[in-house]
């Protein structure tokens, strides 16, 4: 009765078992002894004690034994303890070498491991009634191991039948040079996925990656020598990203638009100027809003204590059709005065070493009806531009002008923004942005304003901070989700978080080695499917049928 099929399946340390040759030999002697006297039929009851295992003998109390008292961790069909005060059993154990990320849980169905050249060793401990198939092999129960011949980008499946953990689990091998990261889920994220480019900083690697709400990279693509920034999902489900290039570069990579299987669908470029990679925004008519930094020579900058004969970079917005023709454009020259750039204009150089003043540094564009909103980092301001006239309708932040809105409800007042990024318009008409707080002596924050054009005011509705990032010199994004949470890439810091309106983190991604992502673009439920992401990865990293 109750003969254990593995050591952990015994009720007590004194129970019979049949899991090894030694067990078989010992029970064989019992059978031989009986056969000396009778040929009656014999039967043996095989079993697994599950959560009732590791117990003391009944006449010694029958309580759960701790490991130091001769007990062992228990397995069960679900993670429910035998008695309320006892530790919960392990429902199913699946481990790999190197380790799974995250650790195995029945609620998580996608994993990664930093596989080695020898493949992926998988170890399974399945309780009675649970069978596990690794990489398409015959399903087994109990404890067993298998090595799957997979390498960078390739994946395998683990199929569980029986028990509460029944389902299909997928493990994919991370590339050796994929940036180090940690992920932690502490609540219920509202975003299904986050699109990031961990390509910047000392440990940056040239990848576009999509992380799911469990903190697992479920899709990635190496861009080789090209440094990708501003990756996002387009309305048709394709991905696009820009490429970081020097001022005045002779090379224009534009924005690549790629299908999930990695193939190139389109390349978006500005007309007559090199494409700036800070932002791209789709329009309802199928066109794209793109940015450029046109150069202008012989500009007098003595008003901001710079040379009287300077080379400057202006800001340009273009609407470009799929065929590559120019539908509309706007240039900051003549609309943003030099004196508005007094605090942060950067003296840099072109690709050939010529000194250059980056006066405006446009880093975001957003359509808003007949208005185009832009974020100008070196002016500490947002601008609303009339598409018809090209005139500035209102200005938020920065040096006061006749178009400046009066800010209501922000204690920082005149020092409103510091090198801000990522202006966006929500369905209710409110405006959001990532305020870096650059050179303002304060940490970065997410802000939301209501604009009243009649009263010429901007009322602060929300201000959200994360206690971890203390400074943010550049970059960053702030996206308010329909459910009220915020997804933040905290600008030249390794941290990406989803926070509640009260600022409580529910999801955190932290890159290692000084790596950071220019932005983080959230994807809502239904925006991408797990099936399509897996199929895309399989297409980019196929496995030969013979290796499965």
C-alpha angles and dihedrals in degrees: 000000000000097000107181120236091208135011092260089052095067120105092218135009087254097056123113120257140190109196104110144039088257091056090049092050093050093050089044089065089054091052092048091052092052092047090061087070109023145017093205117142114271127206134186126202111223117200150149118229093210112182091000092063126107092044131147120250112281093246088051094056103276093240124150111276121227117226091253088057093053098275131125140206111283132228125212141169087254135016095257120123122235090236126019094245095050127090115266117254123242105259095203132344122214119168135166138197110262092033127265116254111245105020112259117282129162089233093061120069103176125062140166134209131187092240122202130223091269094064130250118309110210124196121195133190109186122180123227111291093028121099125190131200117197118202093342096308123136113291117255139181133215122031121336142140135217136178116223117207098229133133140181113342095359123114145201137202132235113199119198123194124188129023131046093301095060111141145080121293125191129208122190129188117242118220115257091244097047106127119262114255144163125210130195131184113201101164142000111309117212094203116080095203142006122215112209141166108213089189103114133080132036095309097035119142125195100251137126107210140180118209122195127221090270090060094253121139100231097171133026141158130195114226095198113216093351116100107222124207137167099031118180144157115257123217091262092056095255122126127234134188140170130229127237111238134166123263111276092012118172089218122080112187092170120192114316115216111203136181118234089258088063098250119136113253100175144338118225118206137169119246119252094352135067113267115253113220099214097098148351124187128189120228127213091247092061095258125119134231109225135176135227137181104219114194122232124192134209097029119162108231099168089116088069094038095261131119122297091231107046139155111231138185115228127194123253132184119199133186106212128189123225088256090058100252124136114250099173139349142185131194127201092221107105092015104061112047122224090238090063089067098061102118109047111015105144123221105215136142139251121244090272093051100260112149111252135182115216098208103174110013099198109207106167140030129190132179117230110175107284090349129085115207120206135183115220109194099191091051095047088228149106120224132200111209125197107232092210101049102020089228124139107253097185140352126209118200130348129071111354117256132166088268094054117121120227108244117225126195102012115114091204089068112164092017089058103144135020115199093323128194144192108035110194137175119224124212090258090058096252120135126233132190144164109247106201093191088220111187089351096106094241137097122259120273143184115242135193123193137185111219119213107190093184094054091033092230139131114206118201109231102170138016117181129182137179116220093222105065108065099176136018117192097177148349125025141129140227120203122178111207124219089252092056101257122123128228110206135186099193100216121253089358125104093238130105115175142175110213137182118243086264090058098254111146115233096171131021132185117188123185121209134224096037093300121150139171122236091224141351115224113198122215119208125222108287094023091101130008125225088226093056093046092051092046090050092052092047090052092052093043108030123182121218111247091237092063096055 
